[in-house]
Amino acid sequence: MGFRLGRARAIVLVLVLVAVPAALSAAPAVATAEGVVSGSDASTVTMTVRSGATVRVAVNAETRIIRRQPSKLTDIKPREFVGVTARREADGSLTALAINIFPPEFKGRFREGQFPMETGNIMTNATVFQNVRRIEGRTLYLQFPEGTAVIQVPQTAEIVRLTQVRIGDMRPGMKVIVRGTGTIEAGMTATTITIDETTR
């Protein structure tokens, strides 16, 4: 099946971890599985992973199911909450590599502000207060508690909109990433299920 984590998809997974309270630090190790949905009911998703194995994933009231869909800069509206991975240029400016447009439910769950990533890039989780298209380029203006950020958005930047959906919205053939506890062999209990509609 050849699944591969894209830049924006990896950001989603990092942000999910940021949202977990520190009190859960002693919880069982997080497991991750990628595959294709083969079936679902009110409390279980069945998926086939790259090896061909079938995995049963339990879903409960705490499970978040997130759909990732391609989007455009012009779709980003003022007051939307976004996460931007950007590269710091030699002149100090920021150039976006990937943008996640979060659902309203995510506001307050994640760390807002601007901070360095292990990759050397800069993560900005903030509220859009202006989205401007200019003749000389595309610019996104963001606001967070400690300040503001101006980020240039090239055509090559990956832009994805995230929405929360229900288990009833899942269909066979959907590509998914599951994070939770358990193992592929014994079954998993999902913390998050991400439906990836950015690739075909």
N, C-alpha and C positions, 0 to 999 in steps of 0.2 A: 504493500500500500504506500510505502515511501513517505511517511509523515515527517515533517520537520518543523520545529518551533521557529516562527518568524520573530522579528524584533518586537513588534507590538504585542504578540502573544506572550513572549517572555515577560514583558512588563506587567501584563495582567497577573501572571503568576506571582511575581515579586510583590505586587500591591496586595494581593490576597494575603500573603504572609504578614505584611505590615499591619493588616487589619486585625490579626489575631491577638487577643489580649495577652499580656505577659503572664497572667496567671495560668495560661495553658502551656507554658514552656516545658512542663514536665509530661505533657501528653505524649502518646505514642508517636513514633516517627511518621512523617508525612510520606505517603506513597503516591506515585504518579503513573497514570497509564493513558496511552493514546490508542484510539481505535475507531471503529465504525459501529454505529448503533444497529443492532439486529432486532431489537424489540424492547418494549417498555410497558409497565402497568403503573398503578397508582403509587407503588413503593419501590419498584426495582427497574433498573435499566440493564439490559443485556448488551454487551458489546464484543466485537471481535478485534483482537489486537494484532499487531504486525506478524507475530509468530503463528497466527492462525488459531490461537487459544480463545476460548469463550470465557468472558469474565462477567460475573453477576455483581452489579453495583447497587447497594442499598441506598435509598434516598429517604431522608427524614425532614422534619420541619425546619431544621437548621441548614439544610442544603441549599446553596444558591446555584441556580442554573442561569448561565450567561450566554447570550448569543453575540457573536462577533460578525459584523457585516462591513463590507467596504463602504467608505464614505468619501466626501470631498471637503475641501476647505470652505467652500461656500455654504455647506450644510451646518457649519458651526455657528451657533447663535450666541449673542451676548447673554451672560449669566449662566452659561453652561459650564459644568465642571469638567476639566480635561487633565490628562497626564501627558506631558510632552518629554520625550527623550531627545536631547539636542547635543550637538557638537560645539565645543567652544572654539571659535576661530582665533587666528593670531591677533586680530585687532580687538578681541574681547567680546565680539558679538556672538549670538547663538543662532545656529542653523538646525532646524528640526529634522530628525531622522524618522521619528514615528510619533503619531498622536493618537491617543485613546480618548474618545468622547464618552464620558461616564454617564450612566443613568442617574436621575435625581437621588435615588436611594443610596448611592455611594457617597454623597456629600456628608462629611463628618465621620466617615468610617476610616478614611485614609489620612495619612500625614500630609498636611498642606504645607507648601513652601517649596524651596529650591535646595537641592542637595546633590553632592557628587555620587556617582555610581561606581561600582568596582571596575567597570569597563573604561572609566575615565570620562565618560559622557556626563551630562548634567540632566537630572530629573526635575521637572517642574510640575507639581500638582497644584492647580490654581483655577480660579474662576475667570472666564473670558469677560473682559469689559469692552473690548473692541476688536472687530475682525475686519481688517482693511485690505483691499486689493488695490495696488498701485501700479502705474505703468511700469515702474522699474522693478517691481517685485511683489511678493505676497508677504504680509506681515500680520502676526497674531500678537495682541496685547493682553497680558494676563495679570491678575491681581491675587495676591495671597497675603496672609496676616502681616508678614514682615516687609512687604514691599511689592514691587511690580517687575514684570519681565517683558521684553520685546523680543520676539523670536521670528526670524525669517523662515518661511515655509516654501522650500523648492518643490517643483513638480514631482521629484523622486521620493518625497516623504510619504511613508505609509500612514494612511488615515483610516481609522476604524471606529465605528460606533458600537458601543456595548449596550445591550438591553437585557433586563431580567425577564425570564420567561418561566413557564410552568412545565412540569414533567409531561403534561398532556400535549405540549407543543412539539415534543420530540418525535421524530419519525425514523424508520429504518433507512440506513444509508447516510445519515448525518455523521460527519467527522466530529469527534469529541475528544477533549482532554479532561480526565478525571483526576482530582486531587482529593485525598482523604486518608483513611487508615485501612490496614489490611494488606493483602497480597493478591496478585493475579491468580495464584493457584487456589487460595481459600476464599476469595471474594473480597470486595472492598465496601466500605461505607463512605459515601462521598461528602466532602465539605463543599467543594465546588465542582460543577460540570460546565465546561466551556464548549459551546457549539461553534465550530469554526466554519463560517461561510465565506471566508476570504480566499479560499483556494477551491479549485474544481478538480 
